[in-house]
Amino acid sequence: MPGKTADTPRITKFTNCRLVRGSSLVEQDLWIDSLTGKILKDQEAFYELHLSPDEIIDLGGRIVAPGMIDVQLNGAHGFDFSVPAETKEKYDEGLHMVNKGLARTGVTSYLPTVVSSTAEVYHQVLPSLGPTAKVHQPTDGAESLGAHAEGPFISPGRNGIHKSEVLLAAETFADILACYGADNVHPNPIKMITAAPEVGKMMDQIPEIAKRGIIYSIGHSDATYEQAVTATHQGARMITHLFNAMRPFYHRNPGIFGLLGQSERRRPFYGVIADGIHLHPTSIKIAYNAHPEGLVLVTDAMRLCGLPDGVYDWTNGERIVKTGARLTLEGSDKIAGSSATLIECVNNFRRWSGASTAAAINAVTAVPARLLGLEGVKGSLESGADADLVILGECEDPFSGPTLTVDQVWKFGAKIHDTDKTVV
């Protein structure tokens, strides 16, 4: 895990900065330790452990936030998690390239997402996508927290651009094991499964999925409100990209969106793609006002993220048109994922929802960490948490207004990206 090199100071103290603490930005110093890869309790480090900083960094009032977490990412920089390579070594090379590229955008942890595929594909790629904390070095970039299997147990009528011929309906839990591979389900490398509870007998399989520590997320689903409520009673804890690829809200049947009106104990977390294409800003604001504690910003980014505009082949023989951040299936207006970065989604969400800066940052840090059962480890600046940090600057964009920028990225207490200089 953390690897201190001769060039990496052990104890770093950040001063003249604002820390994300709950719903506020607090002026306070922060100490981190590259040897343990953890955040230190500054008073204890100085007075009890008799440690002194090897490096003091004056941040000039900038924001220190936990490293960002993306729980739905399909690929980037030309690499698609759902496409096997000729060899496992070649696949892992592509994965490593994505990890380093993600880190430069402020994402330090994520769930690599595999879209609806054949069993053969899952068996090939999932073993490479499990949690990597035990072997991860700072210079590796972003860290996998486990795979997100989005499909193939989804509604044929709400499949979006998922390949319809690979979709399945599970009748027993054995069907799920056969699809993903038993070794990939108990409990790693899969961390989250997106499935339609109304398809086949998936509703009956939710408790078995949850029992294995896997998050069941309702998505690509035509579920009614009543079916969605039943799914949460069975153990569903998340909604995949709210509003997209699901039964629309209707005043006599609110559908899956109606879960946000449930009692606090029953309301699930929910993903939102704030790229300005998937959702109208007002839809995001309505969802946030209904359940602010559950909103998780995701990119749903595809391998085209970071590539120039053009027409690209997709996994099922069809092609995708990239025009800026907009991705559509060639010959239609079907949205085909996103190419926005997570910090762009944070900036959009902050402008559209009226959320505070701290609340917007929490939607990519503290909230996804809570969803993943990693409170106190990820998404936090409390002592003992992993020293995954993003140093955020603020500027005034002439078109968009106040904008957060990723100035530095730290992984396990070591600096891995700095906009002002070249870092490993």
Backbone torsions as a table, in degrees:
resi	resn	phi	psi	omega
1	MET	NA	-118.5	-176.3
2	PRO	-57.3	138.8	-179.9
3	GLY	-132.3	103.5	-179.3
4	LYS	-80.4	126.1	176.0
5	THR	-106.7	174.2	-178.4
6	ALA	-62.1	-25.9	-177.7
7	ASP	-91.2	-3.4	-176.6
8	THR	-102.4	116.4	175.5
9	PRO	-60.6	143.1	179.7
10	ARG	-72.9	-56.6	-177.1
11	ILE	-105.5	121.2	176.9
12	THR	-115.9	134.1	177.7
13	LYS	-115.9	123.7	174.1
14	PHE	-96.4	131.4	-179.9
15	THR	-133.6	167.3	-177.0
16	ASN	53.3	53.5	-176.3
17	CYS	-142.4	168.5	176.7
18	ARG	-116.9	127.1	-178.4
19	LEU	-100.6	143.5	174.1
20	VAL	-78.1	111.2	179.0
21	ARG	-125.1	102.7	-177.6
22	GLY	62.7	-125.9	-177.9
23	SER	-96.1	14.8	-175.2
24	SER	-130.4	162.5	168.3
25	LEU	-105.3	122.2	-172.5
26	VAL	-117.6	131.2	175.3
27	GLU	-73.8	112.1	-173.9
28	GLN	-164.8	148.9	174.9
29	ASP	-77.8	159.8	176.5
30	LEU	-136.7	132.4	178.1
31	TRP	-111.6	137.8	175.8
32	ILE	-133.2	157.5	-175.6
33	ASP	-125.1	114.9	-178.4
34	SER	-75.8	-16.5	179.2
35	LEU	-72.8	-45.0	178.0
36	THR	-92.4	-17.1	-177.1
37	GLY	74.6	20.1	-173.5
38	LYS	-118.9	162.7	171.7
39	ILE	-83.2	136.9	-177.8
40	LEU	-97.9	155.0	168.6
41	LYS	-85.5	110.2	-167.5
42	ASP	-59.2	-42.8	-179.3
43	GLN	-63.2	-41.9	179.6
44	GLU	-67.0	-40.5	-179.3
45	ALA	-61.8	-41.2	-175.2
46	PHE	-80.8	-49.2	-171.2
47	TYR	-86.9	-34.4	-176.0
48	GLU	-99.4	-43.5	-178.5
49	LEU	-89.8	-9.7	177.8
50	HIS	57.9	38.8	176.2
51	LEU	-91.4	148.1	173.5
52	SER	-130.6	148.9	-175.4
53	PRO	-64.1	137.5	169.9
54	ASP	-80.8	-21.4	-179.8
55	GLU	-148.4	134.2	175.0
56	ILE	-116.6	123.5	-177.2
57	ILE	-114.0	117.7	175.0
58	ASP	-86.1	114.5	-175.2
59	LEU	-91.2	1.5	174.2
60	GLY	60.5	32.9	177.1
61	GLY	89.1	2.6	-179.9
62	ARG	-69.8	167.5	-176.5
63	ILE	-91.9	135.2	170.6
64	VAL	-105.6	119.6	-179.7
65	ALA	-122.4	157.2	170.8
66	PRO	-62.0	156.7	174.6
67	GLY	-59.4	144.2	-175.9
68	MET	-78.7	150.4	-177.9
69	ILE	-122.6	125.3	177.0
70	ASP	-112.4	115.8	-176.1
71	VAL	-93.6	4.4	176.2
72	GLN	-147.6	98.3	-177.3
73	LEU	-141.3	119.3	-174.5
74	ASN	-90.0	-15.0	-178.2
75	GLY	154.4	178.2	179.0
76	ALA	-170.7	162.8	174.3
77	HIS	54.7	34.9	176.8
78	GLY	86.7	-0.9	-178.6
79	PHE	-109.1	132.9	-178.1
80	ASP	-116.7	121.7	-178.4
81	PHE	-61.4	-22.4	-175.2
82	SER	-89.0	2.1	-177.8
83	VAL	-114.9	109.7	178.3
84	PRO	-63.7	150.6	174.6
85	ALA	-96.6	177.3	-179.2
86	GLU	-61.0	-34.9	178.7
87	THR	-137.0	161.4	176.1
88	LYS	-62.0	-37.1	-179.8
89	GLU	-61.9	-40.9	179.3
90	LYS	-67.4	-40.4	177.6
91	TYR	-61.8	-44.6	-178.3
92	ASP	-66.4	-29.8	175.1
93	GLU	-63.3	-45.4	178.2
94	GLY	-62.7	-40.1	178.1
95	LEU	-61.4	-43.1	179.6
96	HIS	-62.8	-38.9	177.9
97	MET	-62.4	-42.9	178.0
98	VAL	-62.2	-44.3	-178.1
99	ASN	-58.0	-43.2	-179.5
100	LYS	-69.9	-38.9	178.6
101	GLY	-66.7	-40.6	178.3
102	LEU	-60.6	-42.3	-177.3
103	ALA	-58.8	-34.3	-179.5
104	ARG	-67.3	-18.8	178.0
105	THR	-94.7	0.9	178.8
106	GLY	98.2	-2.0	177.1
107	VAL	-86.6	116.0	-178.8
108	THR	-105.8	-13.4	177.7
109	SER	-147.7	150.5	-178.3
110	TYR	-164.8	169.0	173.2
111	LEU	-109.4	103.2	175.3
112	PRO	-61.2	127.4	-169.8
113	THR	-107.2	130.8	177.7
114	VAL	-110.4	122.2	-178.6
115	VAL	-78.9	174.8	-177.6
116	SER	-50.9	123.5	-174.6
117	SER	-144.6	177.2	175.1
118	THR	-79.4	161.8	177.5
119	ALA	-57.1	-37.2	-179.2
120	GLU	-59.5	-42.1	179.4
121	VAL	-64.9	-47.7	179.8
122	TYR	-57.9	-43.7	-177.7
123	HIS	-64.8	-28.1	-179.8
124	GLN	-80.7	-44.1	-169.4
125	VAL	-94.2	-32.8	-173.9
126	LEU	-58.7	-38.0	179.5
127	PRO	-57.9	-22.8	179.2
128	SER	-87.1	-10.4	-169.3
129	LEU	-106.4	7.1	-178.6
130	GLY	-72.7	176.2	179.4
131	PRO	-57.1	138.2	-175.3
132	THR	-117.2	9.0	-173.1
133	ALA	-55.6	-37.9	-174.0
134	LYS	-67.2	-25.0	-177.2
135	VAL	-117.7	2.0	-171.7
136	HIS	-77.7	132.4	172.4
137	GLN	-106.1	151.4	-179.3
138	PRO	-53.0	-40.6	-177.0
139	THR	-70.5	-8.2	176.0
140	ASP	-71.3	-18.6	-180.0
141	GLY	91.1	-138.6	-177.6
142	ALA	-69.1	149.6	-173.8
143	GLU	-110.6	134.2	174.5
144	SER	-76.2	135.1	175.0
145	LEU	-103.3	8.9	-177.4
146	GLY	122.9	158.8	-175.8
147	ALA	-83.7	151.5	172.8
148	HIS	-111.6	111.0	177.7
149	ALA	-91.3	101.7	-179.0
150	GLU	-94.7	92.2	-174.4
151	GLY	101.7	-178.9	6.0
152	PRO	-92.1	10.5	-176.6
153	PHE	-87.4	62.6	-175.2
154	ILE	-125.3	169.8	-177.5
155	SER	-73.8	127.8	177.0
156	PRO	-59.6	-25.1	179.8
157	GLY	-86.4	-7.7	-178.9
158	ARG	-129.6	33.9	-173.4
159	ASN	-81.3	-11.3	-177.6
160	GLY	60.5	-123.7	177.8
161	ILE	-102.3	12.5	174.0
162	HIS	-66.9	138.5	-175.4
163	LYS	-64.3	115.9	-172.4
164	SER	-64.5	-32.2	-175.5
165	GLU	-73.1	-10.8	178.5
166	VAL	-101.0	-1.9	-177.3
167	LEU	-68.1	145.7	-177.5
168	LEU	-130.5	160.9	172.3
169	ALA	-122.1	118.6	-178.6
170	ALA	-82.7	127.9	174.6
171	GLU	-98.1	-30.4	179.4
172	THR	-137.8	167.3	177.6
173	PHE	-66.5	-26.5	176.9
174	ALA	-60.3	-31.6	177.6
175	ASP	-64.4	-37.5	179.0
176	ILE	-68.6	-44.0	178.9
177	LEU	-62.5	-40.7	-179.7
178	ALA	-65.0	-36.7	-178.8
179	CYS	-69.8	-54.7	-174.8
180	TYR	-84.5	-26.1	-172.3
181	GLY	100.5	124.9	-175.3
182	ALA	-57.3	-37.1	-178.8
183	ASP	-69.3	-17.5	-179.4
184	ASN	-93.1	-4.2	-174.6
185	VAL	-111.3	-16.0	-170.2
186	HIS	-122.7	86.4	-16.2
187	PRO	-98.5	-10.1	-178.2
188	ASN	-107.2	160.9	4.5
189	PRO	-87.3	-6.8	-177.8
190	ILE	-73.0	130.3	176.4
191	LYS	-109.4	-27.4	-178.0
192	MET	-143.9	142.9	174.6
193	ILE	-125.3	126.9	171.1
194	THR	-97.8	124.0	-179.0
195	ALA	-151.3	157.8	177.7
196	ALA	-90.5	116.4	-175.1
197	PRO	-65.9	-22.0	-175.8
198	GLU	-86.2	-8.3	-176.4
199	VAL	-87.6	128.1	-178.2
200	GLY	59.3	-135.5	177.1
201	LYS	-114.8	36.3	-179.4
202	MET	-61.2	-34.1	-179.4
203	MET	-54.0	-39.4	-177.9
204	ASP	-72.8	-16.9	-176.1
205	GLN	-92.4	-11.5	-175.8
206	ILE	-59.0	-45.9	179.4
207	PRO	-59.6	-37.0	-179.5
208	GLU	-68.2	-37.4	176.7
209	ILE	-65.8	-48.3	-178.7
210	ALA	-63.5	-34.8	-179.2
211	LYS	-61.2	-26.1	-179.1
212	ARG	-88.8	8.8	179.6
213	GLY	77.9	16.1	179.1
214	ILE	-99.3	132.6	179.6
215	ILE	-77.9	125.2	174.4
216	TYR	-93.5	122.0	179.9
217	SER	-115.7	130.5	178.4
218	ILE	-78.7	123.4	-179.8
219	GLY	-166.4	163.6	-175.5
220	HIS	45.8	55.6	-167.0
221	SER	-135.2	145.6	174.4
222	ASP	-105.1	22.9	-176.7
223	ALA	-59.5	141.4	171.1
224	THR	-76.5	170.7	176.3
225	TYR	-57.3	-44.8	-177.7
226	GLU	-63.7	-40.6	177.7
227	GLN	-66.6	-38.0	178.5
228	ALA	-65.4	-41.5	177.4
229	VAL	-61.5	-44.8	178.4
230	THR	-59.0	-39.9	179.4
231	ALA	-61.2	-39.9	178.0
232	THR	-68.3	-34.8	176.1
233	HIS	-65.5	-29.3	179.1
234	GLN	-79.7	-17.8	177.6
235	GLY	130.0	2.4	175.9
236	ALA	-64.7	136.6	-174.6
237	ARG	-126.4	1.3	-171.9
238	MET	-147.9	153.8	170.4
239	ILE	-119.8	125.7	179.6
240	THR	-80.2	132.5	-176.6
241	HIS	25.7	78.8	-179.5
242	LEU	-47.6	138.9	-179.7
243	PHE	81.6	-33.2	-177.0
244	ASN	-87.9	137.1	177.5
245	ALA	57.7	45.7	176.0
246	MET	-153.6	164.0	178.5
247	ARG	-54.9	128.7	-178.5
248	PRO	-65.9	156.2	174.4
249	PHE	-64.4	133.8	175.7
250	TYR	-137.6	142.7	-170.2
251	HIS	-64.5	-23.8	177.4
252	ARG	-97.5	-10.3	175.3
253	ASN	-149.5	95.8	-174.1
254	PRO	-71.1	-6.4	177.7
255	GLY	62.7	-154.7	-177.3
256	ILE	-63.4	-34.7	178.9
257	PHE	-56.9	-29.3	-179.6
258	GLY	-60.8	-18.1	178.1
259	LEU	-61.6	-24.7	179.6
260	LEU	-71.2	-12.9	176.9
261	GLY	-94.7	2.2	179.3
262	GLN	-71.8	172.4	175.9
263	SER	-62.2	157.9	-175.4
264	GLU	-55.5	-36.7	-177.0
265	ARG	-68.4	-25.4	-174.4
266	ARG	-101.9	-10.7	-176.0
267	ARG	-73.0	127.9	-179.9
268	PRO	-84.4	167.6	166.1
269	PHE	-69.8	161.6	178.7
270	TYR	-151.3	139.3	178.3
271	GLY	-87.4	145.1	178.6
272	VAL	-135.0	131.5	176.1
273	ILE	-99.4	101.5	-175.9
274	ALA	-97.1	56.5	-179.6
275	ASP	-97.4	-0.8	-179.5
276	GLY	83.5	1.9	-178.6
277	ILE	-118.8	-47.8	-176.6
278	HIS	-69.2	-33.1	-174.3
279	LEU	-139.7	148.4	171.3
280	HIS	-72.4	140.9	179.2
281	PRO	-51.9	-36.2	-179.1
282	THR	-67.7	-34.5	176.7
283	SER	-61.0	-41.7	178.5
284	ILE	-64.3	-42.8	-179.4
285	LYS	-63.5	-40.5	179.1
286	ILE	-63.1	-46.3	-179.9
287	ALA	-62.9	-44.0	-178.9
288	TYR	-63.0	-42.7	179.5
289	ASN	-66.2	-29.6	179.7
290	ALA	-73.9	-36.6	-175.6
291	HIS	-153.5	73.6	-175.0
292	PRO	-63.7	-30.8	-175.9
293	GLU	-74.1	-12.5	-174.8
294	GLY	-105.6	-3.8	-174.1
295	LEU	-76.3	125.3	177.5
296	VAL	-119.7	115.8	176.8
297	LEU	-75.5	132.8	177.6
298	VAL	-131.4	159.6	177.1
299	THR	-95.3	-33.1	-169.7
300	ASP	53.3	30.6	-174.6
301	ALA	-68.7	145.7	177.9
302	MET	-106.6	177.8	-176.8
303	ARG	-62.3	-16.1	179.9
304	LEU	-76.1	-10.8	177.5
305	CYS	-59.6	123.5	-179.7
306	GLY	94.0	-5.8	179.1
307	LEU	-100.0	158.7	179.4
308	PRO	-69.0	162.7	177.5
309	ASP	-60.9	150.6	179.2
310	GLY	158.2	-168.9	178.7
311	VAL	-110.9	129.0	-173.8
312	TYR	-128.5	145.5	174.2
313	ASP	-68.1	144.9	175.1
314	TRP	-113.1	177.5	-171.1
315	THR	-67.7	-23.6	-174.0
316	ASN	-103.6	18.9	178.7
317	GLY	90.3	-13.8	175.8
318	GLU	-83.8	178.3	-176.8
319	ARG	-130.4	152.6	-177.3
320	ILE	-118.0	137.0	178.5
321	VAL	-100.4	123.9	177.4
322	LYS	-104.6	120.1	176.0
323	THR	-129.5	97.0	-172.7
324	GLY	64.0	-128.4	178.4
325	ALA	-83.9	-8.8	-174.4
326	ARG	-86.6	127.1	176.4
327	LEU	-120.4	125.1	179.3
328	THR	-133.2	155.4	175.8
329	LEU	-72.5	129.8	-176.9
330	GLU	-56.3	132.8	178.9
331	GLY	85.6	4.4	179.3
332	SER	-148.1	176.2	175.3
333	ASP	-105.9	18.5	178.8
334	LYS	-67.5	125.7	177.3
335	ILE	-67.9	134.2	-174.3
336	ALA	-119.7	46.4	179.8
337	GLY	95.5	-165.6	-170.8
338	SER	-133.0	157.6	171.2
339	SER	-127.8	18.0	178.2
340	ALA	-80.5	153.5	173.4
341	THR	-89.0	163.6	-176.9
342	LEU	-68.0	-35.2	178.9
343	ILE	-67.8	-31.0	174.3
344	GLU	-65.4	-39.5	177.6
345	CYS	-65.3	-38.2	177.3
346	VAL	-61.6	-46.5	-179.4
347	ASN	-63.7	-43.4	177.9
348	ASN	-62.2	-46.9	-178.4
349	PHE	-60.6	-42.5	179.8
350	ARG	-61.4	-40.8	-179.6
351	ARG	-69.9	-41.6	-171.4
352	TRP	-82.1	-33.5	-171.7
353	SER	-91.7	-21.7	-173.2
354	GLY	81.5	7.0	178.8
355	ALA	-67.5	151.1	176.5
356	SER	-68.2	165.5	178.1
357	THR	-59.2	-44.1	-179.9
358	ALA	-63.2	-41.3	-179.5
359	ALA	-65.3	-39.7	178.5
360	ALA	-64.1	-40.5	178.2
361	ILE	-67.7	-38.5	178.8
362	ASN	-59.1	-30.0	-178.2
363	ALA	-68.1	-12.6	175.8
364	VAL	-121.1	10.2	-178.7
365	THR	-134.0	-82.2	-174.1
366	ALA	-63.8	-40.3	-176.3
367	VAL	-69.3	-50.8	176.1
368	PRO	-62.0	-31.9	176.6
369	ALA	-63.3	-39.8	177.9
370	ARG	-66.0	-42.7	176.3
371	LEU	-56.1	-42.0	-174.8
372	LEU	-85.5	0.8	-179.1
373	GLY	72.5	29.1	-176.3
374	LEU	-117.1	26.2	175.8
375	GLU	-57.7	135.2	179.5
376	GLY	84.6	-7.3	178.0
377	VAL	-114.1	-52.2	176.8
378	LYS	-117.0	162.3	173.0
379	GLY	67.5	22.5	-174.0
380	SER	-144.7	151.6	173.5
381	LEU	-109.2	15.7	178.1
382	GLU	-74.3	154.1	179.3
383	SER	-60.8	140.3	-178.6
384	GLY	94.6	-17.1	177.5
385	ALA	-74.9	157.3	174.9
386	ASP	-59.0	137.9	-178.9
387	ALA	-83.2	59.6	171.8
388	ASP	-96.2	115.0	-171.7
389	LEU	-133.0	151.7	170.7
390	VAL	-127.4	126.0	175.5
391	ILE	-94.2	118.5	-174.0
392	LEU	-107.5	128.2	171.0
393	GLY	-94.7	170.1	178.0
394	GLU	-130.7	133.0	177.3
395	CYS	-137.6	170.4	180.0
396	GLU	-108.2	105.6	177.3
397	ASP	-77.2	128.9	-176.8
398	PRO	-62.2	-22.5	-178.9
399	PHE	-100.9	-38.1	-172.0
400	SER	-103.1	-17.6	-177.4
401	GLY	93.4	-154.8	-177.0
402	PRO	-57.4	130.8	-174.1
403	THR	-136.0	134.1	174.7
404	LEU	-86.9	139.7	178.6
405	THR	-123.2	144.2	176.8
406	VAL	-85.2	107.0	-177.3
407	ASP	-94.4	-38.7	178.2
408	GLN	-142.3	152.8	174.7
409	VAL	-133.5	132.6	179.3
410	TRP	-121.7	137.7	178.7
411	LYS	-127.4	123.4	-178.5
412	PHE	50.1	39.6	173.8
413	GLY	85.3	3.0	178.9
414	ALA	-117.6	137.4	179.2
415	LYS	-73.1	127.7	-179.3
416	ILE	-119.9	-8.4	177.5
417	HIS	-155.4	137.4	178.9
418	ASP	-148.1	121.6	-177.5
419	THR	-65.5	-19.1	-177.4
420	ASP	-90.3	-12.0	-176.9
421	LYS	-157.2	165.8	178.4
422	THR	-81.5	129.5	179.2
423	VAL	-125.2	154.4	-177.8
424	VAL	-53.2	NA	NA
